[in-house]
Amino acid sequence: MALDRKPTPNDLNAFWMPFTANRQFKSNPRMLVGAKDMHYTTAEGRQVLDGTAGLWCCNAGHCRPKITEAIARQAAELDYAPAFQMGHPIAFELANRIIDMAPKGIEHVFYTNSGSESVETALKLAIAYHRARGEGARTRLIGRERGYHGVNFGGISVGGIVNNRKMFGTLLGGVDHLPHTHLPGQNAFAKGQPEHGANLADDLERIVALHGAETIAAVIVEPVAGSTGVLIPPVGYLEKLRAITKKHGILLIFDEVITGFGRLGSAFAAQHFDVLPDMMTTAKGLTNGVIPMGAVLTTAAVHDAFMDGPEGMIELFHGYTYSGNPIASAAGIATLEVYREEALFERCAAIAPYWEAAVHSLRDARHVIDVRNMGLIAGIELEGIPGQPTKRAFAAFLKAYEKGILIRTTGDIIAMSPPLIIEKPQVDQLLDTLRDVLSALD
Ligand SMILES: Cc1ncc(COP(=O)(O)O)c(C=O)c1O
């Protein structure tokens, strides 16, 4: 329902907003009150083109009738059912549908409610998997500098974004980090996968030599990193990580929270790069962002390691009240149907070359020092204002919103990830507006 007035700051106190400059926002709020397909409607009645699929999640665009109707139907039929020692059919149906579109070799689904919870679940599964197989010393977790794996303790521990870590004490012990793969000196303005940097995966051998493979449970990386500012894996990098982890009996977890469900033009990045991890963490696009839901996808080997012991025993002491929630499951099934019926992953792959050309046309735009892209993702790195990191990109974000496009920024990097239903004229609008915004920025 549309608000009939612009909210005033007095209305806004109670909600402590996440990842937001609260005081700045509340002094000049940016309120969205409606959405349809590629657009948001603001409280002032303006249309804003969604250049970010919400937060990388509304891959089919907004307020798709098939999804909203499935949610309404399910809410009236079976609103909630416990997932512990009880079941309901549609959570099973959705799991089968996810596995149908997952890479061959991925066979099981463990439901969560978010990307962060999927990450915690995968990290716990990794440690418990080794223990179940009699390798209980394998407890170490390896992440990567600049990695983003959500905001829970496991995720920020293996993650590598300083602002997300430094306020929260000692984090998890027994964590180490690979170097990040951002090499602007060698790879600036690369189209798709950059050429240089596969050798950075070899650092895992150093970490193995330091700690001993027999203490390491898993390596977790984003195949394409989004929230840290769009880092595309160098050619050969993921393959190397897979080879080294396999050699040392270490599980490889792909955090596919943003790459899952079509963002690269395949269902998952694992298929796009043809590298099979042992687990994949997902969320966001699973329900088109409409209802919170996440899922960890595992190989049979990971799952089967737990299916031991007496049959009446719980095999894994882990789960959430809302794991496989019926309404979320219904939203998931409807979402996957929309993706399939409209061939949205193929559509993403088809428009990706146009997107690539459009985003790289900003190469000579004011303040731009790098452009990176893959599928329907773009990162546009700006030269920061000396001594005032993030300020220029945030100013671009505010100006862009005023001019009718929604973008995201992280540090001094603009990230874009539009719904997969975007049309070429909308790509042009996004990039033309951004060029104007940048040319007017200090
Ligand atoms: C790679 C990755 N992992 C995990 C998360 C966290 O997901 P959520 O915000 O649903 O907890 C995100 C969110 O952007 C993400 O990009």
The ligand as an SDF file (V2000), in Angstrom:
LIG
                    3D

 16 16  0  0  0  0  0  0  0  0999 V2000
   28.4440  -14.2710   -1.1220 C   0  0  0  0  0  0  0  0  0  0  0  0
   27.4720  -13.9320   -0.0300 C   0  0  0  0  0  0  0  0  0  0  0  0
   27.3570  -14.7470    1.0170 N   0  0  0  0  0  0  0  0  0  0  0  0
   26.4990  -14.4940    2.0120 C   0  0  0  0  0  0  0  0  0  0  0  0
   25.7020  -13.3810    1.9910 C   0  0  0  0  0  0  0  0  0  0  0  0
   24.7790  -13.0980    3.1330 C   0  0  0  0  0  0  0  0  0  0  0  0
   23.4730  -13.2930    2.7820 O   0  0  0  0  0  0  0  0  0  0  0  0
   22.3170  -12.7440    3.7640 P   0  0  0  0  0  0  0  0  0  0  0  0
   22.3720  -11.2580    3.7300 O   0  0  0  0  0  0  0  0  0  0  0  0
   21.0690  -13.3370    3.1530 O   0  0  0  0  0  0  0  0  0  0  0  0
   22.5800  -13.2960    5.1240 O   0  0  0  0  0  0  0  0  0  0  0  0
   25.7840  -12.5010    0.8920 C   0  0  0  0  0  0  0  0  0  0  0  0
   24.9480  -11.2910    0.8460 C   0  0  0  0  0  0  0  0  0  0  0  0
   25.1160  -10.4240    0.0240 O   0  0  0  0  0  0  0  0  0  0  0  0
   26.7040  -12.7770   -0.1290 C   0  0  0  0  0  0  0  0  0  0  0  0
   26.8600  -11.9440   -1.1670 O   0  0  0  0  0  0  0  0  0  0  0  0
  1  2  1  0
  2  3  1  0
  2 15  2  0
  3  4  2  0
  4  5  1  0
  5  6  1  0
  5 12  2  0
  6  7  1  0
  7  8  1  0
  8  9  2  0
  8 10  1  0
  8 11  1  0
 12 13  1  0
 12 15  1  0
 13 14  2  0
 15 16  1  0
M  END
$$$$
